[in-house]
Amino acid sequence: MNQSVQQPFEFIFFHYDLYPDSIEDIGTGKVKRLTTQRGIFALKETTIGQSQADELVHAMHRLTKLGYKQAVPIIPTKYGEYTISIGNTSYYLMPWVESPEYTARESMEEKLIDQMGVIHRITVKTQELSLEQLEQSYRQLLSKWEARQLDLIHFADQAEQKIYMSPFELTYLTHVHTLDQMAEVAKYQLNQWYEAAKEKGKYRSVLNHGRLSRSHALFTVENEPLLINFERASLDTPARDLATFCRHSFPYAQWSDEEVMRWFARYEHHLPLLDEEKQLLCSYLSFPEPIVYAVDFYRKKDNQWSEIEHVQRLEKRLLSMRKAQRLAGKLLPISNESV
């Protein structure tokens, strides 16, 4: 390491009384494998703020207190701190876990959603619902979606005014009407959730992992998952965690509806979803958020992606959205009613 890189890491190692014999960058370099005389460790670098770092630590402590053992623990410093912040960057230390080849018949996603169900079951709380808070949450999400829906339409209008459109724009225009319909269905489902929640006057919150997927898990020799990266952990509706999981995991299901329904059977073995939670989940899945991000990424033009790579990414996300629509219809048949 050069001196500019070495200095902050020497500071970090001092807090753990670690003197690495070797340091290896793993993947994108956000994780470093430290080999020391005390053993092998993983040092994670992240840009989460202090409040989110506190949420991470709180989530890990809560799971430990509840006896949950399928998360890789965070090791405290010799001063009892669980994260170290240097400027806008935070670091935390974990034991290094080798992840051998996965050999189970069940998909990784079945195993992961099973663990999500366990976490949600042991942390679920039913609380009185403030109508003011409900109204604010509903209006904020609806306003955000309406703004993004208009942005998608605006991108289509700009493309249509060109004499020569790019392959990405041509592909997008082929599907823009369908995307607008998806947004309308999502807003309808959101309204259905709002009315149901308002009538019930209660809601359930659980500990959300925030970004559970196979890239945030390690698998043991017994093919059991050990979860990592609770950096987006929060107390929220189970629908949000499930929607994020689905969007990250659909590509691994090989577009099989039967596989996805097995995921939900595994989850609901632990925590059956309430009707209004299914409504909210379906609204999250129906809104074309992944397409919004694909368009934003394309418009930046400061990335190294080729036009064909952008088109392929868009097509994959469109396929994923169609899967989400089918899933919504199976989870809650009324979700496909006309708006």
SEKOL-815924 format. One record per residue (C-alpha): residue in three letters; y negated, x, z. Coordinates in steps of 0.001 Angstrom, whole numbers, plus 500000, padded with zeros to 6 digits. Each point is the difference from the previous one (the first is absolute). Example, Ala and Ser with C-alpha at 12.3 -4.5 7.8 and 13.67 -1.06 7.14 Angstrom:
% SEKOL-815924
+---------+--------+--------+--------+
: residuo :      Y :      X :      Z :
+---------+--------+--------+--------+
:     ALA : 504500 : 512300 : 507800 :
:     SER : 496560 : 501370 : 499340 :
+---------+--------+--------+--------+
***
This chain:
% SEKOL-815924
+---------+--------+--------+--------+
: residuo :      Y :      X :      Z :
+---------+--------+--------+--------+
:     MET : 500000 : 500000 : 500000 :
:     ASN : 496465 : 501193 : 499338 :
:     GLN : 497551 : 500280 : 502883 :
:     SER : 498203 : 496684 : 499280 :
:     VAL : 503289 : 498110 : 500180 :
:     GLN : 501498 : 502062 : 502805 :
:     GLN : 497206 : 499452 : 502507 :
:     PRO : 500441 : 496242 : 500685 :
:     PHE : 503774 : 500328 : 500085 :
:     GLU : 499837 : 502786 : 502566 :
:     PHE : 497914 : 497604 : 502109 :
:     ILE : 502624 : 497267 : 499576 :
:     PHE : 502933 : 502315 : 500750 :
:     PHE : 498265 : 501154 : 503178 :
:     HIS : 499901 : 496389 : 501252 :
:     TYR : 503765 : 499757 : 499575 :
:     ASP : 500821 : 503569 : 501063 :
:     LEU : 501685 : 500457 : 496636 :
:     TYR : 500285 : 503319 : 498162 :
:     PRO : 501574 : 499210 : 496606 :
:     ASP : 502201 : 502577 : 498292 :
:     SER : 499497 : 498100 : 496742 :
:     ILE : 497843 : 497133 : 498694 :
:     GLU : 501085 : 497994 : 496961 :
:     ASP : 498022 : 497284 : 498189 :
:     ILE : 502113 : 496895 : 499381 :
:     GLY : 499216 : 497668 : 497107 :
:     THR : 496244 : 499662 : 499506 :
:     GLY : 499305 : 502409 : 502856 :
:     LYS : 499078 : 497324 : 502539 :
:     VAL : 503118 : 500953 : 501967 :
:     LYS : 500746 : 503565 : 501041 :
:     ARG : 503433 : 501155 : 501115 :
:     LEU : 499592 : 502392 : 502914 :
:     THR : 502887 : 502286 : 500889 :
:     THR : 499616 : 501425 : 503501 :
:     GLN : 502144 : 501524 : 502729 :
:     ARG : 499764 : 496624 : 501769 :
:     GLY : 501427 : 498147 : 497006 :
:     ILE : 498781 : 498426 : 496770 :
:     PHE : 497063 : 497574 : 499960 :
:     ALA : 498032 : 497867 : 497533 :
:     LEU : 496207 : 500178 : 500196 :
:     LYS : 498334 : 497008 : 498321 :
:     GLU : 496439 : 500129 : 498649 :
:     THR : 498126 : 496715 : 499582 :
:     THR : 496469 : 498746 : 499417 :
:     ILE : 500234 : 496952 : 502275 :
:     GLY : 497054 : 499508 : 502343 :
:     GLN : 500148 : 500218 : 503767 :
:     SER : 500423 : 496245 : 500523 :
:     GLN : 502966 : 499914 : 497617 :
:     ALA : 501445 : 503116 : 501649 :
:     ASP : 499774 : 498147 : 503319 :
:     GLU : 501811 : 497020 : 498429 :
:     LEU : 502724 : 502367 : 498762 :
:     VAL : 500544 : 501455 : 503459 :
:     HIS : 499885 : 496560 : 501636 :
:     ALA : 502600 : 498680 : 497544 :
:     MET : 502360 : 502909 : 500682 :
:     HIS : 499608 : 499632 : 503766 :
:     ARG : 500626 : 496271 : 499816 :
:     LEU : 503166 : 500405 : 497946 :
:     THR : 501289 : 502656 : 502394 :
:     LYS : 499299 : 497746 : 502989 :
:     LEU : 501911 : 497173 : 498299 :
:     GLY : 503007 : 502273 : 499475 :
:     TYR : 499684 : 500310 : 496235 :
:     LYS : 501711 : 503209 : 498885 :
:     GLN : 499765 : 499929 : 496184 :
:     ALA : 496604 : 501694 : 499729 :
:     VAL : 499454 : 503758 : 499863 :
:     PRO : 497983 : 500792 : 503161 :
:     ILE : 496645 : 501752 : 500150 :
:     ILE : 499951 : 503105 : 502195 :
:     PRO : 497035 : 500358 : 502373 :
:     THR : 497992 : 503201 : 500334 :
:     LYS : 500163 : 502023 : 503182 :
:     TYR : 496881 : 498070 : 501051 :
:     GLY : 501694 : 496628 : 499524 :
:     GLU : 498216 : 499045 : 496763 :
:     TYR : 501979 : 498465 : 497135 :
:     THR : 497581 : 500738 : 497150 :
:     ILE : 497582 : 502861 : 499349 :
:     SER : 496834 : 499361 : 497989 :
:     ILE : 498147 : 502702 : 498065 :
:     GLY : 497049 : 498594 : 498100 :
:     ASN : 501209 : 496992 : 498007 :
:     THR : 503636 : 501069 : 500174 :
:     SER : 502573 : 499210 : 502666 :
:     TYR : 503358 : 501645 : 500679 :
:     TYR : 503088 : 499033 : 501958 :
:     LEU : 503330 : 501698 : 500628 :
:     MET : 503529 : 498599 : 499704 :
:     PRO : 503482 : 501487 : 500263 :
:     TRP : 501339 : 500970 : 496581 :
:     VAL : 502706 : 497588 : 498827 :
:     GLU : 502312 : 500906 : 497131 :
:     SER : 500656 : 497060 : 497713 :
:     PRO : 503325 : 500392 : 498167 :
:     GLU : 500961 : 498119 : 496866 :
:     TYR : 500118 : 496223 : 500506 :
:     THR : 503523 : 498679 : 499388 :
:     ALA : 500117 : 496465 : 501433 :
:     ARG : 500867 : 496989 : 497849 :
:     GLU : 497011 : 498065 : 501304 :
:     SER : 496664 : 500877 : 498456 :
:     MET : 497500 : 502031 : 501986 :
:     GLU : 497698 : 496984 : 499863 :
:     GLU : 502548 : 497782 : 501776 :
:     LYS : 500219 : 502552 : 502789 :
:     LEU : 496214 : 500349 : 500195 :
:     ILE : 499193 : 496294 : 500087 :
:     ASP : 502678 : 499608 : 502667 :
:     GLN : 498045 : 502474 : 502143 :
:     MET : 496762 : 498187 : 499227 :
:     GLY : 501648 : 496827 : 501285 :
:     VAL : 501028 : 501775 : 503200 :
:     ILE : 496465 : 501311 : 500590 :
:     HIS : 498432 : 496618 : 499293 :
:     ARG : 502494 : 498228 : 502289 :
:     ILE : 499421 : 502262 : 502993 :
:     THR : 496196 : 499936 : 499624 :
:     VAL : 499364 : 496378 : 498973 :
:     LYS : 497452 : 498007 : 501989 :
:     THR : 498847 : 496428 : 499515 :
:     GLN : 496300 : 499595 : 500692 :
:     GLU : 497411 : 497244 : 500017 :
:     LEU : 498002 : 500000 : 496780 :
:     SER : 496220 : 500029 : 500052 :
:     LEU : 498802 : 497661 : 497238 :
:     GLU : 496955 : 502205 : 499538 :
:     GLN : 502180 : 503086 : 499579 :
:     LEU : 502304 : 498118 : 497603 :
:     GLU : 497063 : 498819 : 497911 :
:     GLN : 498548 : 503509 : 499857 :
:     SER : 503326 : 501571 : 498956 :
:     TYR : 500568 : 497340 : 497350 :
:     ARG : 496491 : 500283 : 498544 :
:     GLN : 500056 : 503799 : 499952 :
:     LEU : 503287 : 500195 : 498139 :
:     LEU : 499067 : 497184 : 497611 :
:     SER : 496649 : 501657 : 499197 :
:     LYS : 501695 : 503343 : 499390 :
:     TRP : 502535 : 498445 : 497657 :
:     GLU : 497373 : 498020 : 498097 :
:     ALA : 497933 : 503167 : 499485 :
:     ARG : 503042 : 501881 : 498704 :
:     GLN : 501006 : 497095 : 497788 :
:     LEU : 496546 : 500037 : 498397 :
:     ASP : 500259 : 503751 : 499567 :
:     LEU : 503272 : 499599 : 498077 :
:     ILE : 498378 : 497431 : 497728 :
:     HIS : 496976 : 502266 : 499508 :
:     PHE : 502243 : 502886 : 498932 :
:     ALA : 501618 : 497725 : 497408 :
:     ASP : 496603 : 498849 : 498704 :
:     GLN : 498849 : 503612 : 499608 :
:     ALA : 503174 : 500922 : 498119 :
:     GLU : 499688 : 497054 : 497614 :
:     GLN : 496520 : 501123 : 498974 :
:     LYS : 501317 : 503312 : 498688 :
:     ILE : 500846 : 500512 : 496348 :
:     TYR : 502851 : 502326 : 500902 :
:     MET : 501826 : 499338 : 503242 :
:     SER : 502194 : 502519 : 501785 :
:     PRO : 503749 : 499359 : 500416 :
:     PHE : 499369 : 499329 : 503690 :
:     GLU : 497335 : 497396 : 499206 :
:     LEU : 502204 : 498341 : 497379 :
:     THR : 502901 : 499793 : 502452 :
:     TYR : 497733 : 498627 : 502696 :
:     LEU : 498481 : 497336 : 497764 :
:     THR : 503475 : 498740 : 499120 :
:     HIS : 500512 : 499072 : 503660 :
:     VAL : 496496 : 499218 : 501300 :
:     HIS : 500469 : 496210 : 499876 :
:     THR : 503235 : 500287 : 502003 :
:     LEU : 498261 : 502256 : 502523 :
:     ASP : 497219 : 497452 : 500450 :
:     GLN : 502617 : 497301 : 500627 :
:     MET : 501696 : 502231 : 502565 :
:     ALA : 496691 : 500382 : 501836 :
:     GLU : 499489 : 496227 : 500019 :
:     VAL : 503509 : 499417 : 501378 :
:     ALA : 499386 : 502618 : 502711 :
:     LYS : 496762 : 498285 : 501049 :
:     TYR : 501774 : 496623 : 500085 :
:     GLN : 502758 : 501442 : 502207 :
:     LEU : 497403 : 501624 : 502245 :
:     ASN : 498326 : 496626 : 500437 :
:     GLN : 503369 : 498424 : 500849 :
:     TRP : 500520 : 502663 : 502664 :
:     TYR : 496490 : 499424 : 501359 :
:     GLU : 500501 : 496237 : 500358 :
:     ALA : 503434 : 500437 : 501627 :
:     ALA : 498752 : 502649 : 502431 :
:     LYS : 496962 : 497885 : 500903 :
:     GLU : 502224 : 497022 : 500771 :
:     LYS : 502456 : 502034 : 502093 :
:     GLY : 497327 : 501850 : 501979 :
:     LYS : 502298 : 502963 : 500682 :
:     TYR : 501125 : 503114 : 498168 :
:     ARG : 502491 : 502831 : 500421 :
:     SER : 499064 : 503654 : 500004 :
:     VAL : 502386 : 502936 : 499762 :
:     LEU : 499719 : 503755 : 499831 :
:     ASN : 499619 : 500779 : 496297 :
:     HIS : 501180 : 503378 : 498755 :
:     GLY : 497407 : 499624 : 497254 :
:     ARG : 501662 : 501846 : 497139 :
:     LEU : 503751 : 499906 : 500496 :
:     SER : 501945 : 501276 : 496998 :
:     ARG : 502715 : 502538 : 499248 :
:     SER : 497321 : 502698 : 499690 :
:     HIS : 499167 : 499403 : 503681 :
:     ALA : 503518 : 500246 : 501365 :
:     LEU : 502673 : 502630 : 500480 :
:     PHE : 503689 : 499136 : 499926 :
:     THR : 502581 : 501484 : 502316 :
:     VAL : 503543 : 501116 : 499173 :
:     GLU : 501063 : 496481 : 501026 :
:     ASN : 497552 : 498591 : 497384 :
:     GLU : 497801 : 498494 : 502698 :
:     PRO : 496194 : 500138 : 499567 :
:     LEU : 497598 : 501881 : 502228 :
:     LEU : 496492 : 498707 : 499369 :
:     ILE : 496959 : 502245 : 499614 :
:     ASN : 496316 : 499607 : 499151 :
:     PHE : 498750 : 497237 : 502277 :
:     GLU : 496444 : 500987 : 499031 :
:     ARG : 499201 : 496463 : 498788 :
:     ALA : 501551 : 498309 : 503036 :
:     SER : 498207 : 496900 : 501276 :
:     LEU : 500542 : 496676 : 501724 :
:     ASP : 500021 : 497442 : 497210 :
:     THR : 501953 : 497177 : 498401 :
:     PRO : 503537 : 500917 : 498885 :
:     ALA : 499028 : 498746 : 496524 :
:     ARG : 497769 : 503014 : 499404 :
:     ASP : 502694 : 502565 : 500809 :
:     LEU : 502535 : 498148 : 497861 :
:     ALA : 497649 : 499714 : 497013 :
:     THR : 499185 : 503721 : 500090 :
:     PHE : 503694 : 500846 : 500299 :
:     CYS : 500885 : 497813 : 497016 :
:     ARG : 497352 : 501509 : 497751 :
:     HIS : 501163 : 503522 : 500770 :
:     SER : 503692 : 499117 : 499773 :
:     PHE : 500345 : 497704 : 496969 :
:     PRO : 500488 : 502927 : 497575 :
:     TYR : 503082 : 501095 : 501956 :
:     ALA : 501604 : 496554 : 499796 :
:     GLN : 500556 : 500410 : 496247 :
:     TRP : 498274 : 496632 : 499563 :
:     SER : 502883 : 498165 : 501699 :
:     ASP : 498947 : 496757 : 501728 :
:     GLU : 503325 : 499948 : 501863 :
:     GLU : 499283 : 503421 : 501478 :
:     VAL : 496563 : 498916 : 501198 :
:     MET : 501377 : 496826 : 501575 :
:     ARG : 502495 : 502176 : 501911 :
:     TRP : 497036 : 501888 : 501405 :
:     PHE : 498529 : 496809 : 501392 :
:     ALA : 503335 : 498842 : 501375 :
:     ARG : 500221 : 503284 : 501922 :
:     TYR : 496448 : 499615 : 501269 :
:     GLU : 500352 : 496366 : 501061 :
:     HIS : 503174 : 500817 : 501895 :
:     HIS : 497559 : 501544 : 502489 :
:     LEU : 496873 : 497861 : 499586 :
:     PRO : 500130 : 496797 : 497934 :
:     LEU : 496654 : 499446 : 498293 :
:     LEU : 497939 : 496909 : 500745 :
:     ASP : 498907 : 497830 : 497053 :
:     GLU : 496374 : 501064 : 500265 :
:     GLU : 501055 : 503678 : 500094 :
:     LYS : 501950 : 499438 : 496785 :
:     GLN : 496911 : 498410 : 498475 :
:     LEU : 497900 : 503016 : 500913 :
:     LEU : 502664 : 502425 : 498775 :
:     CYS : 500205 : 498181 : 496667 :
:     SER : 496222 : 500098 : 499611 :
:     TYR : 499980 : 503776 : 500587 :
:     LEU : 502802 : 500472 : 497486 :
:     SER : 498438 : 497702 : 497397 :
:     PHE : 496566 : 501599 : 499863 :
:     PRO : 499952 : 502741 : 497302 :
:     GLU : 498692 : 502697 : 502331 :
:     PRO : 502163 : 502742 : 498412 :
:     ILE : 498385 : 499240 : 496625 :
:     VAL : 496537 : 500275 : 501538 :
:     TYR : 500851 : 503508 : 501205 :
:     ALA : 501497 : 500954 : 496626 :
:     VAL : 496811 : 498897 : 498194 :
:     ASP : 497759 : 501796 : 502511 :
:     PHE : 502038 : 503178 : 499609 :
:     TYR : 499800 : 499763 : 496209 :
:     ARG : 496228 : 499475 : 500017 :
:     LYS : 499323 : 503061 : 502133 :
:     LYS : 501040 : 502283 : 497140 :
:     ASP : 499912 : 503014 : 502331 :
:     ASN : 503761 : 500200 : 500352 :
:     GLN : 502418 : 502066 : 497933 :
:     TRP : 502060 : 497059 : 498789 :
:     SER : 500554 : 499415 : 496294 :
:     GLU : 499398 : 496622 : 498381 :
:     ILE : 503725 : 499368 : 499709 :
:     GLU : 500497 : 500740 : 503703 :
:     HIS : 497331 : 497444 : 500872 :
:     VAL : 501668 : 497422 : 497724 :
:     GLN : 503421 : 500639 : 501515 :
:     ARG : 498596 : 499653 : 503513 :
:     LEU : 498332 : 496726 : 499046 :
:     GLU : 503176 : 498619 : 498425 :
:     LYS : 502065 : 500895 : 503074 :
:     ARG : 497523 : 498230 : 502238 :
:     LEU : 499950 : 496940 : 497768 :
:     LEU : 503788 : 499881 : 500225 :
:     SER : 499745 : 500314 : 503771 :
:     MET : 497522 : 497104 : 500129 :
:     ARG : 502379 : 497762 : 498064 :
:     LYS : 502709 : 500875 : 502520 :
:     ALA : 497600 : 499092 : 502808 :
:     GLN : 499402 : 496615 : 498389 :
:     ARG : 503723 : 499268 : 499808 :
:     LEU : 500469 : 501104 : 503596 :
:     ALA : 497181 : 497716 : 501155 :
:     GLY : 501731 : 497107 : 498292 :
:     LYS : 503253 : 500707 : 501834 :
:     LEU : 498435 : 500627 : 503413 :
:     LEU : 497842 : 496901 : 499844 :
:     PRO : 500611 : 497704 : 496996 :
:     ILE : 496690 : 498145 : 500450 :
:     SER : 498216 : 503315 : 499288 :
:     ASN : 500446 : 499374 : 496284 :
:     GLU : 498214 : 496675 : 500005 :
:     SER : 497132 : 499772 : 497569 :
:     VAL : 496571 : 500719 : 501376 :
+---------+--------+--------+--------+
***
